[in-house]
Amino acid sequence: MHEYTSKVGVWGLSCPGFPEEIGRARRFTRDILHGSPLAEAAELIVSELSTNAILHTASGQHCGTFHLALAVTPQAVALSVTDDGGTNAAPKIEHQDQDAEHGRGLSMVTALAHRVVIHATHDGHTVTAELYTDTRPGGHP
């Protein structure tokens, strides 16, 4: 969808905290990154971060929301999901065994992304995953 794309751009999407909105966040990401070698990984990361926001924060409660931001350059994609808070615990990477059914989402995100940063916001947390097209030493921004 070329109407979204340019050489450098920033896009945002606010979603009600309903499970079906995860699919909308995925489609939005896929449309923005159409043709990018980073699109598949980015879509999976958005799905995981959006799911975590809905399951583990006030984003999934009545009137909750989560916010997705995509910053895209020819060299990198930064994906950020901001939740509505409601918990004192910051998102953290847990090392679960291979049979665990839950708790591996952020570990998977860190495996796919080149860098993951978690920031506390006024009301919740923002998790940002960065993907680089050039992974040679010194090749990323």
DATA-V664698 format. One record per residue. N is the residue number from 1. RES is the residue in one small letter. PHI is phi as a letter, one per 40 degrees, with the letter a starting at -180 (none if undefined). OMEGA is omega in radians with two decimals (999 if undefined). NEAR is the number of other ideal C-beta (glycine too) atoms within 8 Angstrom. Layout:
n: {N:N}
res: {RES:RES}
phi: {PHI:PHI}
omega: {OMEGA:OMEGA}
near: {NEAR:NEAR}
//
This chain:
n: {1:2:3:4:5:6:7:8:9:10:11:12:13:14:15:16:17:18:19:20:21:22:23:24:25:26:27:28:29:30:31:32:33:34:35:36:37:38:39:40:41:42:43:44:45:46:47:48:49:50:51:52:53:54:55:56:57:58:59:60:61:62:63:64:65:66:67:68:69:70:71:72:73:74:75:76:77:78:79:80:81:82:83:84:85:86:87:88:89:90:91:92:93:94:95:96:97:98:99:100:101:102:103:104:105:106:107:108:109:110:111:112:113:114:115:116:117:118:119:120:121:122:123:124:125:126:127:128:129:130:131:132:133:134:135:136:137:138:139:140:141}
res: {m:h:e:y:t:s:k:v:g:v:w:g:l:s:c:p:g:f:p:e:e:i:g:r:a:r:r:f:t:r:d:i:l:h:g:s:p:l:a:e:a:a:e:l:i:v:s:e:l:s:t:n:a:i:l:h:t:a:s:g:q:h:c:g:t:f:h:l:a:l:a:v:t:p:q:a:v:a:l:s:v:t:d:d:g:g:t:n:a:a:p:k:i:e:h:q:d:q:d:a:e:h:g:r:g:l:s:m:v:t:a:l:a:h:r:v:v:i:h:a:t:h:d:g:h:t:v:t:a:e:l:y:t:d:t:r:p:g:g:h:p}
phi: {none:c:c:c:c:a:c:b:a:b:b:b:a:b:b:c:c:c:d:c:c:c:c:c:c:c:c:d:c:c:c:c:c:d:g:c:c:c:c:c:c:c:c:c:c:d:c:c:c:c:c:d:c:c:c:b:b:c:d:c:c:d:g:c:a:b:b:b:b:b:b:b:b:c:b:a:b:b:b:b:b:b:b:c:g:g:b:c:c:c:d:a:c:b:c:c:c:c:c:c:c:b:g:b:c:c:c:c:d:c:c:c:c:c:a:b:b:b:b:c:b:d:b:a:b:b:b:b:b:b:b:b:c:b:b:c:d:g:c:b:c}
omega: {-3.02:3.13:3.10:-2.89:3.00:-3.14:3.08:3.14:3.06:3.14:3.11:3.13:3.03:-3.06:2.95:-3.06:3.10:3.14:-3.13:3.12:3.06:3.08:3.10:3.10:3.09:-3.14:3.10:3.13:3.14:3.13:3.14:-3.02:-3.13:3.12:-3.14:3.06:-3.13:-3.00:-3.08:3.12:-3.13:3.14:3.11:3.11:3.12:3.12:-3.14:-3.10:3.11:3.10:3.12:3.14:-3.11:-3.07:-2.93:-3.10:3.11:3.10:-3.13:3.13:-3.14:3.14:3.11:3.10:2.90:-3.04:3.13:3.04:3.07:3.02:-3.01:2.97:3.08:-3.09:-3.00:2.98:3.03:-3.12:3.13:3.03:3.12:-3.14:-3.13:3.11:-3.13:3.08:3.11:-3.09:3.07:3.03:3.14:3.13:3.11:3.12:-3.13:3.06:-3.01:3.14:-3.11:3.14:-3.12:3.02:-3.12:-3.06:-3.13:3.06:3.11:3.12:-3.14:3.08:-3.12:-3.05:3.04:3.12:3.07:-3.13:3.11:-3.13:2.97:3.06:-3.14:-3.06:-3.06:-3.13:3.01:3.05:-3.14:3.06:3.14:3.09:-3.13:3.10:-3.12:-3.07:3.06:3.10:3.14:-3.07:3.14:-3.09:999}
near: {7:4:4:8:9:4:5:6:11:7:10:8:10:7:13:6:14:7:5:6:13:11:7:10:15:12:8:12:15:10:9:13:14:9:4:10:4:10:12:6:10:15:12:10:14:14:11:12:14:16:10:15:16:16:7:9:17:12:14:10:9:3:4:14:10:18:11:16:12:17:10:14:9:5:9:12:13:12:16:13:14:11:15:14:10:10:7:2:5:6:9:7:7:8:4:9:4:4:4:8:3:5:7:9:10:14:12:10:14:9:6:10:12:7:6:12:7:11:7:6:9:2:5:13:13:11:14:11:14:14:15:11:10:7:7:5:3:4:8:10:5}
//
